[in-house]
């Protein structure tokens, strides 16, 4: 049953990404230069790689549903706290090493508007009467995955739920080029 729920969630999250856009016609001189130099193709290739990493990150994170919360935890064997979960997902999936604490993760990432959230972005909350005291990974469709609290497990929740909406502290994007790159860990 849990497998079917996971598959249904994945299908709904990525169904929009299956649509193809129509080719763009380049009419002005600057556009022609961009097109002649294949710059648009190169930009598209980089964009596709980033989107693929984000999709892979979300799918990988969903594979950890049910792992218990543990304060200071940073691996599946012992459990995760919120920032340990985010850090482990980025390290294992994208090969990026983020800081350990939620507030440090917020400080080292790019602020984005909530309306610009994409799968793989980070969402922050004020759950302990201080800014950026909790973090999760946006999975799409207004949902995020996180390690919530002692006694809890890694789970997906709705950003619009009153508890999370009241405590929302901002959204951030991990800058690929600014992060410390490391080799992805085998899963």
N, C-alpha and C positions, 0 to 999 in steps of 0.2 A: 504494500500500500504506500509506504514512504517513497519507494522508487517511482510509482505512478504520479504522486504529488510533485516530486522533483521534476519529472519529465514534463508535466503540465506547466509548471512554473517556467521552465526553460523555454518551452515552445511559445508561451505568451510573451516572454521577454525579448526573444529574438525574431519574432514573426515580422516585425516592422523592418528589420534589417535585411530581409530577403527581397525587398522592392528595389528595382533598378531605376535610376534617374535617366531621363532622356539626355542625349548628347547636347552639350552647350555649343552654340554657334559663336565664334569669335569674330567680332565685326570691327573693332578698332585696331589701330596700329600697335598699341602696347599689347593687346591681346594676341595679335598675330606674332609678335616677337616672343611672347611667352610660349605660344604654341610651337613656333619654329624651333626653339631651343629645347623642346621637350620638358620645360620646367613644370608645366601643369601635370605631365605624366609623373615626374619625379615627386612632386608634392602629393599627388594621389597615391603613389606607392607608399610613401611614408605614412600618410593618413590611414591607409589600409592596414599597415603593420601595427600602428598604434591601436586601431579598433580591434584587430585580431587579438592583441595582447590583453585588451580590456575584456573582451569576450571570454578569453581563456581564464583570466583572473576571476571573473564572476562564476564561471562554471566550476573552477577549482574550489572557490570559497563555498559554493553550495554543497560540495562534496564533504564539507566539515560540519554540516547540520547535525546537531545533537551532541557535539563534543562539549564536555562540561566546562563551566567557567571556573577559573582558578586565578586568584589575585597574583599578579606577577608571572602568570603562565604564558609561555610562548611556543608551546608545541603540543601536538596531538596526544602524546603520551601522558603529559601532566595536566593538560587543559590550557585554555587561553583566557587572558583578560582582554579587554577591548583593543588596546593598542598592540598587545602581543599578537593578537589574531591578524590585525591589519598588516603589521610588519611581516609576519610569517607568510601571508598570502602574496605580498609584493615580492618578497625574497624568493619564494619557491616558484612563483609563476612568471614574474617579469624580470627576475634577476636584479632587483633594485633593493637597496638597503635603506630603509626609513629609520628615523630616530625611534627610540623606545617608547617615549611617553606621548600621550594624545596631544598635549599642548605643544610639544616639540614637533610633532607631525604637522600640526596646523601652521606653525611658524615656518616650516621648511617647504610648504606647498603653496601653489598659486590660488588666491581667492577667486572664486567664480560666483556668479549669481545662481540662486536656487533654480531658476528657470533654465539654466544652461547645463544642468546635471546630465551626465552620461554614465553608462555603466562603467564601474571601476573608479569613479570619483569618490572622494571621502566626504562624509557628512559628520558634523560635530555638534555636540550638545553640551549644555550646562546642566549636569545632573548632581553636582556636588557644591552648588553655590559658588562656582568659579568657572570662568570661561574655558572652553575646550577640555572639559573633564571626561568626555566620553566620545568615542569615534566608531564609525561603522563604514561599510563599503556600499555605495549605491549600486543596486542591481537592475534598475529600470522600473518603469511603471509606478513610480512613487514609493518603491520599496527599498529597504536596505538590509544588509546582513551584518550581524555583530555578535559579540560575546557580552551578554547583558549585565549579569550581576551574580554574586554568590548564590549558589543553589540553582542557577539557570544554566542553559545550554546555548550554544551557537544557534541562532534562529533568524528568520526573516521577519521584519516588521514593516508597518506602514508609516511613512513620514507624516501622513495626515492624522494619525491617531492623536487624540488630544494630549496625552502625556508627552509625546515626542514633538509635536507642533509647538507646545508652550516652551520647550527647552531647546529648540533648534538654535544653534549658534553659528551656523554658516556652512558653506560648501567649499571644498578645495579640490584642485586637480594636481596630481603628482606630475611635476615637470620631468619628463623622461631624461632630457639632457643634463639636468641639474642634480639628479640623484646619483648616488654612488652605485655604479654598475658592478655587479658580481655575476658569477656564473649561476644560472638557475639550478636549484637543487632537484635531484631526482625525486619523483613522488612515489 
